Amino acid sequence: MDHQQIKPDLGSDPKKPSFSWERLRRSYRILSYIRPYRGYFLAAMVMLAGGSLVFMALLGLPGEMANTAVGKPKFELGLKVRDYGIVFLIILVFQGILSFLRTYFFAIVSEKGMADLRKDLYRKIITQPVYFFEERRVGELSSRITADIEKLQSVFSITLAEFFRQLIILIAGIIVIIIWTPQLSMIMLLTFPAIVIIAMVFGRYIRRLSKERQDQLAETNTIVEETFQSFAIVKSFANEWLESRRYAGSIERVVGTSLQFARIRGVFFAFIISVLFGGIFFILWQGALMVEDGTMESGDLFSFIIYTGVLGGAIASFGALYTELLSAMGATERILEILDADTELAIDEDGPHEPLLIDGHITYDNVCFSYPSRPDVQVLKGINLEARPGQKIALVGQSGSGKSTLAQLLMQFYHPKSGRILVDGKEISTFNLTSYRRTVGIVPQEVMLFGGTIRENIAYGKPGATEEEILAAAESSNCTEFIGSFPQGMDTIVGERGIKLSGGQRQRIAIARAILKDPKILILDEATSSLDAESEKLVQEALDVLMQNRTSVIIAHRLATIREVDCIYVLDKGKIVEKGSHQELTQMNDGIYQNLAKLQFETSAQEEA
């Protein structure tokens, strides 16, 4: 697969999100996740419309009750004043039932629909290639699957319902007051367009500040995640003060934007309230004059005041609701950028693929490679090497010579720019990727363990493995020696990234995991380079067990660990410059391997002396 196809720009969120039909059309796609629950959604909308209309009817009853009390009812309902109490109670109970059902149905739609979206988004992210994660921060991706989906969930459960509710209230209210009090309603409607226009202008500015504040909060979260994930480095450099100052500076920027945001919102709300209440008091004065001259009943004025207040609240809410909906459109676009990206593999719904039946004959045929992030820098330049089934080959060279890159290409984390990598005579890109990777095991230099138990970490090599298989793998990897010293044994929690275990213990768990996986091809990426002598001895014994009857590719800095391999390839600046056995290479005059061997073995001899 061409890596250029898989490159969604997660940082392309515009600084000034605005409404457009194209954005609306793209956002409409997210509705496919609530389509399976459209019955609940339609029922909730019916309850919403019914509840809003009942609410509007309820608002007119106090005024009509006042008119009835003075013997001048506007509508011939056949009700006495004492009857209105029962009517109020019935309507309130009915509306309470509608509100409960509406809230519950919207919760079903939002919770289940967004759960489906979360699962699809996680699956899309987890099936991206390695360089996708290398180019993006963890906080950025986790924000998509948490904050952005939370925003959508809030829209489907609250904002959308409130938007339609206020819209129904606005339309129904205008119709009611026009019918009820046509003269006063014309005075009120003259102020309506001005308030809406001002609300939209303020809303655009508030929306920009809200987006800026969100971006700055995301930056602070990134600082927290980076420092917490690398706290050992922070402490080893005594840079707590630096990180605290960096975080404090980020927080201060958030506070500055938030206060500016609060000032604008304050001005907006003050203006709306002033205009709204000024209009209400003006209309009250006009209505009082009409009551005085007998052209309006006092109960009608009372009802009009109530309806006008509710309409003012509905109008004032549209700015915030519009901003929320636009913000959700931005979140939708960021999510769709990931959902639309190509993946390197498809997850089988029926369960994991079985590993391939291969012998493990590896061939690199004139392989050239550059990393996608640095296409102008050629890392590998015409690599040719071979490892026959069951052989052990070693890759040696200075840092940056291309050793780990060869292993990453073999794992299909990347793909060659030119040339071929073959296993049993077939290009590895033709194999099912999941099945292929199940035939390749790796023991890295820096072992990453999950925060669960030792048992869970070993079993990760073969999901569904029996207890006997897990214990056998632990025994073969020399893990039982230290596992037995823990009170909880196999149920010992290893901590975040395995922090509660030593380097040698983590390495042996990684070997146990690889033994349980039972791969035909094994990659050892400097698996003992960071260990002390005692730990290295135990790990090396476990590795010897692991390498039996497997094709092994060993990346090594310590040449003493590869004396017995079948062939050693020496890399320099992306090329293979020497190859042969340890004995052959040490006899090459002025050879790179000979110089490395002299340097290492002489240093070891001096340390022992």
C-alpha positions as CSV (number, residue, x, y, z in Angstrom):
1,M,0.0,0.0,0.0
2,D,1.3,3.5,-0.9
3,H,2.0,5.3,2.3
4,Q,1.1,8.6,0.7
5,Q,-2.5,7.5,0.7
6,I,-2.8,7.4,4.4
7,K,-2.2,10.9,5.6
8,P,-5.2,12.7,7.0
9,D,-4.4,16.2,8.3
10,L,-5.7,16.1,11.8
11,G,-4.6,19.7,12.4
12,S,-6.6,21.3,9.6
13,D,-9.4,22.6,11.8
14,P,-9.9,26.2,10.6
15,K,-9.5,29.0,13.0
16,K,-12.8,30.6,12.0
17,P,-15.3,27.8,11.5
18,S,-18.3,29.1,9.6
19,F,-21.5,27.7,8.2
20,S,-21.4,26.3,4.6
21,W,-23.6,23.9,2.8
22,E,-20.5,21.8,2.0
23,R,-19.7,21.5,5.7
24,L,-23.3,20.6,6.4
25,R,-23.3,18.0,3.7
26,R,-20.1,16.4,5.1
27,S,-21.5,16.5,8.6
28,Y,-24.7,14.9,7.5
29,R,-22.7,11.6,7.1
30,I,-22.3,11.3,10.8
31,L,-26.1,10.7,11.0
32,S,-25.5,7.2,9.6
33,Y,-24.5,6.3,13.2
34,I,-27.9,7.2,14.6
35,R,-29.8,5.7,11.7
36,P,-30.1,2.3,13.4
37,Y,-31.9,4.1,16.2
38,R,-34.0,6.4,14.1
39,G,-37.2,5.0,15.6
40,Y,-36.1,6.3,19.0
41,F,-35.0,9.6,17.4
42,L,-38.3,10.1,15.7
43,A,-40.2,9.2,18.9
44,A,-38.1,11.7,20.8
45,M,-38.8,14.4,18.2
46,V,-42.5,13.8,18.5
47,M,-42.3,14.0,22.3
48,L,-40.2,17.2,21.9
49,A,-42.8,18.8,19.6
50,G,-45.7,17.7,21.8
51,G,-44.1,18.9,25.0
52,S,-43.2,22.3,23.4
53,L,-46.7,22.8,22.2
54,V,-48.2,21.7,25.5
55,F,-45.8,24.2,27.2
56,M,-47.0,27.0,25.0
57,A,-50.6,26.2,25.8
58,L,-49.8,26.1,29.5
59,L,-48.4,29.6,29.3
60,G,-51.8,31.0,28.0
61,L,-53.8,29.5,30.9
62,P,-52.9,32.1,33.6
63,G,-54.1,35.0,31.5
64,E,-57.3,33.2,30.4
65,M,-57.9,32.3,34.1
66,A,-57.6,36.0,35.0
67,N,-60.0,36.9,32.3
68,T,-62.4,34.2,33.5
69,A,-62.1,35.6,37.1
70,V,-63.4,39.0,35.9
71,G,-66.1,37.4,33.8
72,K,-64.5,38.2,30.4
73,P,-63.0,35.0,29.0
74,K,-61.4,35.3,25.6
75,F,-62.2,31.7,24.7
76,E,-65.3,29.8,25.6
77,L,-63.7,26.8,27.3
78,G,-66.6,26.3,29.7
79,L,-64.2,26.3,32.7
80,K,-64.6,28.0,36.0
81,V,-61.7,29.5,38.0
82,R,-61.6,26.5,40.3
83,D,-61.4,24.1,37.3
84,Y,-58.1,25.7,36.2
85,G,-56.2,24.1,39.1
86,I,-57.1,20.6,37.8
87,V,-56.3,21.5,34.2
88,F,-52.9,22.8,35.3
89,L,-52.2,19.6,37.2
90,I,-53.2,17.4,34.3
91,I,-51.1,19.4,31.8
92,L,-48.0,19.4,34.1
93,V,-48.2,15.6,34.6
94,F,-48.6,15.1,30.9
95,Q,-45.7,17.3,30.0
96,G,-43.6,15.7,32.7
97,I,-44.2,12.3,31.0
98,L,-43.3,13.7,27.6
99,S,-40.1,15.3,28.9
100,F,-39.0,12.0,30.5
101,L,-39.6,10.0,27.4
102,R,-37.9,12.6,25.2
103,T,-34.9,12.7,27.4
104,Y,-34.6,8.9,27.6
105,F,-35.1,8.4,23.9
106,F,-32.5,11.0,23.0
107,A,-30.1,9.4,25.5
108,I,-30.6,6.0,23.7
109,V,-29.8,7.6,20.4
110,S,-26.8,9.6,21.5
111,E,-25.2,6.9,23.8
112,K,-25.6,4.0,21.4
113,G,-24.9,6.0,18.2
114,M,-21.8,7.6,19.6
115,A,-20.6,4.2,21.1
116,D,-20.7,2.8,17.5
117,L,-18.8,5.8,16.3
118,R,-16.2,5.5,19.0
119,K,-15.7,1.8,18.1
120,D,-15.3,2.6,14.4
121,L,-13.0,5.5,15.1
122,Y,-10.8,3.5,17.4
123,R,-10.7,0.6,14.9
124,K,-9.7,3.1,12.2
125,I,-6.9,4.6,14.3
126,I,-5.5,1.2,15.5
127,T,-5.3,-0.1,11.9
128,Q,-3.2,2.8,10.7
129,P,0.4,2.2,9.9
130,V,3.2,2.9,12.3
131,Y,4.3,6.2,10.7
132,F,0.7,7.5,11.3
133,F,1.5,7.4,15.0
134,E,5.0,8.7,14.6
135,E,3.7,11.9,12.9
136,R,1.0,12.6,15.5
137,R,0.9,13.1,19.2
138,V,-1.1,10.7,21.4
139,G,-3.0,13.6,22.9
140,E,-4.1,14.7,19.5
141,L,-5.6,11.3,18.7
142,S,-7.1,10.7,22.1
143,S,-8.8,14.1,21.8
144,R,-10.6,12.9,18.6
145,I,-11.9,9.8,20.4
146,T,-12.9,11.6,23.6
147,A,-13.5,15.4,23.3
148,D,-14.8,15.5,19.7
149,I,-17.2,12.6,20.2
150,E,-18.3,14.0,23.5
151,K,-19.2,17.2,21.7
152,L,-21.2,15.2,19.1
153,Q,-22.9,13.3,21.9
154,S,-23.9,16.5,23.6
155,V,-25.3,17.8,20.4
156,F,-27.5,14.7,19.8
157,S,-28.6,14.4,23.4
158,I,-29.0,18.1,24.4
159,T,-28.2,20.8,21.8
160,L,-30.2,19.4,18.8
161,A,-33.2,18.8,21.0
162,E,-32.9,22.3,22.6
163,F,-32.5,23.9,19.2
164,F,-35.7,22.4,17.8
165,R,-37.5,23.1,21.0
166,Q,-36.6,26.7,21.0
167,L,-37.5,26.9,17.3
168,I,-41.0,25.4,17.9
169,I,-41.5,27.7,20.9
170,L,-40.5,30.7,18.7
171,I,-42.8,29.8,15.8
172,A,-45.7,28.8,18.0
173,G,-45.2,31.8,20.3
174,I,-45.3,34.3,17.3
175,I,-48.4,32.7,16.0
176,V,-50.1,32.8,19.4
177,I,-49.4,36.4,20.1
178,I,-50.4,37.5,16.6
179,I,-53.7,35.8,17.1
180,W,-54.1,36.8,20.8
181,T,-52.9,40.4,20.7
182,P,-52.2,41.6,17.1
183,Q,-51.5,45.2,18.0
184,L,-48.9,44.5,20.7
185,S,-47.4,41.7,18.6
186,M,-46.5,44.1,15.8
187,I,-44.6,46.3,18.2
188,M,-42.7,43.3,19.5
189,L,-41.9,41.9,16.1
190,L,-40.4,45.2,15.0
191,T,-37.5,44.5,17.4
192,F,-37.1,40.8,16.4
193,P,-34.8,41.2,13.3
194,A,-32.4,43.6,15.1
195,I,-32.0,41.2,18.0
196,V,-31.3,38.2,15.7
197,I,-28.7,40.1,13.6
198,I,-26.9,41.4,16.7
199,A,-27.0,37.9,18.2
200,M,-25.4,36.4,15.0
201,V,-22.6,39.0,14.9
202,F,-21.8,38.4,18.5
203,G,-22.1,34.6,18.0
204,R,-19.4,34.6,15.3
205,Y,-16.9,36.4,17.5
206,I,-17.7,34.3,20.6
207,R,-17.3,31.2,18.4
208,R,-13.8,32.3,17.3
209,L,-12.7,32.9,20.9
210,S,-14.3,29.5,22.0
211,K,-12.3,27.7,19.3
212,E,-9.1,29.5,20.3
213,R,-9.7,28.6,24.0
214,Q,-10.2,24.9,23.0
215,D,-7.0,24.9,21.0
216,Q,-5.0,26.3,24.0
217,L,-6.6,23.8,26.4
218,A,-5.5,21.0,24.0
219,E,-2.0,22.4,24.2
220,T,-2.0,22.2,28.0
221,N,-3.3,18.6,27.9
222,T,-0.4,17.8,25.5
223,I,2.1,19.2,28.0
224,V,0.6,17.1,30.8
225,E,0.6,13.9,28.8
226,E,4.2,14.4,27.6
227,T,5.6,15.1,31.0
228,F,3.6,12.3,32.7
229,Q,4.7,9.8,30.1
230,S,8.3,10.9,30.3
231,F,8.5,11.8,34.0
232,A,11.7,9.8,34.5
233,I,13.5,12.0,31.9
234,V,12.0,15.1,33.5
235,K,13.3,14.1,36.9
236,S,16.7,12.9,35.7
237,F,17.4,16.3,34.2
238,A,15.8,18.1,37.2
239,N,13.5,19.9,34.9
240,E,10.5,20.0,37.1
241,W,10.8,23.8,37.2
242,L,11.0,24.0,33.4
243,E,7.9,21.9,32.9
244,S,6.0,23.7,35.6
245,R,6.8,27.0,34.0
246,R,5.9,25.7,30.6
247,Y,2.6,24.4,31.9
248,A,1.9,27.6,33.9
249,G,2.6,29.7,30.8
250,S,0.1,27.6,28.8
251,I,-2.5,27.9,31.5
252,E,-2.0,31.7,31.6
253,R,-2.7,31.9,27.9
254,V,-5.9,29.9,28.5
255,V,-6.9,32.2,31.3
256,G,-6.3,35.3,29.1
257,T,-8.4,33.9,26.3
258,S,-11.1,32.7,28.7
259,L,-11.3,36.2,30.3
260,Q,-11.6,37.8,26.9
261,F,-14.2,35.2,26.1
262,A,-16.1,36.0,29.3
263,R,-16.0,39.7,28.6
264,I,-17.5,39.4,25.2
265,R,-20.1,37.0,26.4
266,G,-20.9,39.4,29.3
267,V,-21.3,42.3,26.9
268,F,-23.4,40.1,24.6
269,F,-25.7,38.9,27.4
270,A,-25.9,42.4,28.9
271,F,-26.9,43.8,25.6
272,I,-29.5,41.1,24.9
273,I,-31.0,41.5,28.4
274,S,-31.1,45.3,28.1
275,V,-32.7,45.2,24.7
276,L,-35.0,42.4,25.7
277,F,-36.2,44.0,29.0
278,G,-36.3,47.4,27.5
279,G,-38.6,46.1,24.8
280,I,-40.7,44.2,27.4
281,F,-41.1,47.3,29.6
282,F,-42.0,49.4,26.5
283,I,-44.6,46.8,25.5
284,L,-45.9,46.7,29.1
285,W,-46.5,50.4,29.0
286,Q,-48.3,50.2,25.7
287,G,-50.4,47.3,26.9
288,A,-51.3,49.1,30.1
289,L,-52.5,52.0,28.1
290,M,-54.7,49.6,26.0
291,V,-56.1,48.1,29.2
292,E,-56.8,51.5,30.5
293,D,-58.8,52.6,27.4
294,G,-60.6,49.2,27.3
295,T,-59.2,47.8,24.0
296,M,-57.5,44.9,25.9
297,E,-58.3,42.7,28.8
298,S,-55.8,42.6,31.7
299,G,-55.5,38.8,31.4
300,D,-54.5,39.1,27.7
301,L,-51.8,41.5,28.7
302,F,-50.6,39.1,31.3
303,S,-50.4,36.2,28.8
304,F,-48.7,38.5,26.2
305,I,-46.0,39.4,28.8
306,I,-45.4,35.7,29.5
307,Y,-45.2,34.8,25.8
308,T,-42.9,37.7,25.1
309,G,-40.5,36.7,27.9
310,V,-40.4,33.2,26.6
311,L,-39.8,34.3,23.0
312,G,-37.0,36.6,24.2
313,G,-35.3,33.7,25.9
314,A,-35.7,31.6,22.8
315,I,-34.1,34.3,20.6
316,A,-31.2,34.8,23.1
317,S,-30.5,31.1,23.1
318,F,-30.0,30.8,19.4
319,G,-26.6,32.4,19.4
320,A,-25.2,29.8,21.8
321,L,-27.0,26.9,20.2
322,Y,-25.8,28.0,16.7
323,T,-22.2,28.1,18.1
324,E,-22.5,24.7,19.6
325,L,-23.8,23.2,16.3
326,L,-21.0,24.8,14.3
327,S,-18.5,23.5,16.9
328,A,-20.0,20.0,16.4
329,M,-19.6,20.4,12.7
330,G,-15.9,21.1,13.2
331,A,-15.6,18.0,15.4
332,T,-17.4,16.0,12.8
333,E,-14.9,17.1,10.1
334,R,-11.9,16.1,12.3
335,I,-13.5,12.7,12.9
336,L,-14.4,12.1,9.2
337,E,-10.8,12.9,8.2
338,I,-9.7,9.8,10.2
339,L,-12.7,7.7,9.1
340,D,-12.0,8.5,5.5
341,A,-8.3,7.6,5.7
342,D,-7.0,4.3,4.2
343,T,-5.8,1.7,6.6
344,E,-3.0,-0.8,6.3
345,L,-5.3,-3.8,7.3
346,A,-8.8,-4.8,7.9
347,I,-9.9,-6.3,11.3
348,D,-11.6,-9.7,10.8
349,E,-14.9,-9.7,12.7
350,D,-14.6,-13.5,13.1
351,G,-11.5,-13.3,15.2
352,P,-7.7,-13.1,14.6
353,H,-6.2,-14.7,11.5
354,E,-4.2,-17.8,11.9
355,P,-0.4,-17.4,11.2
356,L,0.9,-18.4,7.8
357,L,2.5,-21.8,7.2
358,I,6.0,-20.7,6.1
359,D,9.5,-22.0,6.4
360,G,11.1,-18.6,7.1
361,H,13.4,-18.1,4.1
362,I,14.1,-14.4,4.0
363,T,15.5,-12.5,1.0
364,Y,16.2,-8.8,0.6
365,D,16.5,-8.0,-3.1
366,N,18.2,-4.6,-3.9
367,V,16.0,-2.8,-1.3
368,C,16.1,1.0,-1.1
369,F,14.2,3.0,1.4
370,S,13.5,6.5,2.7
371,Y,11.2,7.4,5.6
372,P,8.0,9.1,4.5
373,S,8.8,12.0,6.8
374,R,12.3,12.4,5.2
375,P,11.8,11.3,1.5
376,D,15.0,13.2,0.5
377,V,17.2,11.1,2.9
378,Q,17.9,7.6,1.6
379,V,18.3,5.3,4.6
380,L,18.9,2.0,2.7
381,K,20.8,1.8,-0.5
382,G,20.5,-1.4,-2.5
383,I,20.4,-4.0,0.4
384,N,20.9,-7.6,-0.6
385,L,20.9,-10.3,2.1
386,E,19.5,-13.8,2.8
387,A,18.6,-15.9,5.8
388,R,17.6,-19.5,5.2
389,P,15.1,-21.3,7.3
390,G,16.4,-21.8,10.8
391,Q,19.5,-19.7,10.3
392,K,20.6,-16.9,12.6
393,I,21.9,-13.7,11.0
394,A,23.1,-10.6,12.7
395,L,23.0,-7.0,11.6
396,V,25.9,-4.9,12.9
397,G,26.8,-1.3,12.4
398,Q,27.0,2.2,13.8
399,S,23.8,3.9,15.0
400,G,21.9,5.2,11.9
401,S,23.4,2.7,9.6
402,G,19.9,1.1,8.8
403,K,19.8,-2.0,11.1
404,S,16.4,-1.2,12.8
405,T,15.0,0.0,9.5
406,L,15.6,-3.5,8.0
407,A,13.7,-5.0,10.8
408,Q,10.8,-2.5,10.4
409,L,10.6,-3.3,6.7
410,L,10.5,-7.0,7.5
411,M,7.6,-6.4,9.9
412,Q,5.9,-4.3,7.1
413,F,5.8,-1.2,9.3
414,Y,7.1,0.5,6.2
415,H,7.4,-0.6,2.6
416,P,10.5,-0.4,0.4
417,K,10.8,2.5,-2.0
418,S,12.3,0.0,-4.5
419,G,13.4,-3.6,-4.5
420,R,11.7,-6.5,-2.9
421,I,11.6,-8.4,0.4
422,L,10.7,-12.1,0.0
423,V,9.7,-14.8,2.4
424,D,9.7,-18.3,0.9
425,G,10.1,-16.7,-2.5
426,K,7.0,-14.5,-2.3
427,E,6.9,-10.8,-1.8
428,I,5.8,-10.1,1.8
429,S,3.3,-7.5,0.6
430,T,1.2,-10.2,-1.1
431,F,0.5,-12.0,2.2
432,N,-2.4,-11.1,4.4
433,L,-0.9,-8.6,6.7
434,T,-2.4,-9.9,10.0
435,S,-1.5,-13.5,9.2
436,Y,2.0,-12.5,8.2
437,R,2.7,-10.5,11.3
438,R,1.5,-13.5,13.4
439,T,4.5,-15.4,11.9
440,V,7.0,-12.8,12.9
441,G,8.0,-12.2,16.5
442,I,10.1,-9.3,17.9
443,V,11.9,-8.7,21.2
444,P,12.8,-5.0,21.2
445,Q,15.5,-3.2,23.2
446,E,12.9,-1.0,25.0
447,V,10.1,-3.4,26.1
448,M,6.7,-1.8,26.3
449,L,4.4,-3.7,28.7
450,F,0.7,-3.0,29.4
451,G,-0.3,-1.9,32.9
452,G,-2.0,-5.2,33.8
453,T,-0.7,-8.4,35.3
454,I,2.3,-10.4,34.3
455,R,-0.1,-13.1,33.1
456,E,-1.9,-10.7,30.9
457,N,1.3,-9.4,29.4
458,I,2.6,-12.9,28.6
459,A,-0.7,-14.0,27.2
460,Y,-0.7,-11.0,24.8
461,G,1.5,-13.1,22.6
462,K,-1.3,-15.6,22.0
463,P,-4.8,-14.3,23.0
464,G,-6.8,-17.3,24.3
465,A,-3.7,-19.2,25.5
466,T,-4.3,-21.8,28.2
467,E,-2.8,-21.4,31.7
468,E,-0.4,-24.3,30.9
469,E,0.9,-22.6,27.8
470,I,1.5,-19.3,29.7
471,L,3.3,-21.1,32.5
472,A,5.4,-23.0,30.0
473,A,6.4,-19.8,28.2
474,A,7.3,-18.2,31.5
475,E,9.5,-21.3,32.4
476,S,11.3,-21.3,29.1
477,S,12.1,-17.6,29.3
478,N,13.5,-17.7,32.9
479,C,10.6,-15.7,34.2
480,T,9.5,-18.1,37.0
481,E,12.6,-17.1,39.0
482,F,11.5,-13.6,39.7
483,I,7.7,-14.2,39.4
484,G,7.9,-16.6,42.3
485,S,9.4,-13.8,44.5
486,F,6.3,-11.7,44.1
487,P,3.5,-12.3,46.6
488,Q,0.8,-12.2,43.8
489,G,2.9,-14.3,41.4
490,M,1.5,-14.2,37.9
491,D,-1.2,-11.8,39.1
492,T,1.4,-9.1,40.0
493,I,0.5,-5.7,38.5
494,V,3.5,-4.5,36.4
495,G,2.4,-0.8,36.5
496,E,2.3,1.7,33.7
497,R,4.6,0.6,30.9
498,G,6.0,-2.1,33.2
499,I,7.6,0.4,35.5
500,K,7.5,-1.9,38.6
501,L,9.8,-4.4,36.9
502,S,13.5,-4.2,36.2
503,G,14.9,-4.0,32.6
504,G,15.9,-7.7,32.7
505,Q,12.5,-8.8,34.0
506,R,10.7,-6.8,31.3
507,Q,12.9,-8.4,28.7
508,R,12.2,-11.9,29.9
509,I,8.4,-11.2,29.8
510,A,8.8,-10.0,26.3
511,I,10.7,-13.2,25.4
512,A,7.9,-15.3,27.1
513,R,5.4,-13.4,25.0
514,A,7.4,-14.2,21.9
515,I,7.7,-17.9,22.9
516,L,4.0,-18.1,23.4
517,K,3.5,-16.5,19.9
518,D,5.7,-19.2,18.4
519,P,6.8,-17.3,15.3
520,K,8.7,-18.7,12.4
521,I,10.7,-15.5,12.0
522,L,12.3,-13.8,15.0
523,I,13.7,-10.3,15.3
524,L,15.9,-9.4,18.3
525,D,16.4,-5.7,18.3
526,E,19.4,-5.2,20.6
527,A,17.5,-7.2,23.2
528,T,20.4,-7.3,25.7
529,S,22.2,-4.0,25.1
530,S,20.9,-2.1,28.1
531,L,21.2,-4.9,30.7
532,D,23.7,-5.6,33.4
533,A,25.9,-8.8,33.1
534,E,23.7,-10.9,35.4
535,S,20.5,-10.0,33.7
536,E,22.1,-10.3,30.3
537,K,23.1,-13.9,31.1
538,L,19.6,-14.9,32.1
539,V,18.1,-13.1,29.1
540,Q,20.6,-14.6,26.7
541,E,19.7,-18.1,28.0
542,A,16.1,-17.4,27.3
543,L,16.9,-16.0,23.9
544,D,18.8,-19.2,23.0
545,V,15.7,-21.2,23.8
546,L,13.5,-18.8,21.8
547,M,15.8,-18.9,18.7
548,Q,15.7,-22.7,18.4
549,N,14.2,-23.8,15.0
550,R,13.4,-20.3,13.9
551,T,14.9,-17.9,11.4
552,S,16.4,-15.2,13.5
553,V,17.5,-11.7,12.7
554,I,19.6,-10.2,15.4
555,I,20.4,-6.5,15.7
556,A,23.4,-6.3,18.0
557,H,25.8,-3.8,19.5
558,R,27.5,-6.3,21.7
559,L,29.4,-8.5,19.4
560,A,30.0,-11.1,22.1
561,T,26.3,-12.1,21.7
562,I,26.6,-13.0,18.0
563,R,29.7,-15.0,17.8
564,E,27.8,-18.2,17.0
565,V,25.4,-16.9,14.3
566,D,25.5,-18.2,10.8
567,C,26.2,-14.9,9.0
568,I,26.9,-11.4,10.1
569,Y,26.0,-8.4,7.9
570,V,27.9,-5.2,8.6
571,L,26.1,-2.0,7.5
572,D,27.5,1.4,7.0
573,K,25.5,4.4,5.8
574,G,22.7,2.3,4.5
575,K,24.8,-0.3,2.6
576,I,26.1,-3.7,3.4
577,V,29.9,-3.4,3.4
578,E,30.9,-6.7,4.9
579,K,29.4,-10.1,5.5
580,G,30.6,-13.4,6.9
581,S,31.0,-15.4,10.1
582,H,32.5,-13.9,13.2
583,Q,35.7,-15.7,12.5
584,E,35.9,-14.5,8.9
585,L,35.1,-10.9,9.7
586,T,37.7,-10.6,12.5
587,Q,40.4,-11.7,10.0
588,M,39.6,-8.9,7.6
589,N,42.4,-6.4,7.9
590,D,41.1,-2.9,8.7
591,G,37.5,-4.1,8.4
592,I,34.7,-2.3,10.2
593,Y,33.8,-5.4,12.1
594,Q,37.4,-6.2,13.0
595,N,37.8,-2.6,14.5
596,L,34.5,-2.9,16.4
597,A,35.5,-6.3,17.8
598,K,38.9,-5.1,18.9
599,L,37.4,-2.0,20.5
600,Q,34.7,-4.0,22.4
601,F,36.8,-7.0,23.4
602,E,39.7,-4.9,24.6
603,T,37.3,-2.7,26.6
604,S,35.8,-5.8,28.2
605,A,39.2,-7.2,29.0
606,Q,40.2,-4.0,30.8
607,E,36.9,-3.9,32.8
608,E,37.5,-7.5,33.9
609,A,41.1,-6.7,34.9
